[in-house]
Amino acid sequence: MSAHEHAIAHEHHGEHETMSKGKIWRVFFILLGVTVLEFFIALYCLPHAWFSQEVANFLYIALTIVKAAYIVAYFMHLKFEKIGLILAIVLPMIFLIYFVSLMIIEGNHLLLGVK
């Protein structure tokens, strides 16, 4: 193995040193806990009328966003990238979600206003 090949192999090996087995398992159990919480809300809280459907929908959306953030950050290695790349990916997604929610709200407003 030449010095150049050794340097490339060492650089590639060092690229993923931040994701140890312990961190992977920790993220797995966090995702498992969030999923169990979603099932608890769906199967126990809603039938017993602890929450309204609107609150349950909000909780589902919030918990799903948390799961998506963990998956993107750790398993797609976005957490270990430079801040510029993170902002280039996250900010357009935030604006997209914001604009879609505004269109849904405005669509309901227009739909309810027409008689």
Order of alpha helices (4+ residues) and beta strands (2+ residues): alpha-alpha-alpha-alpha
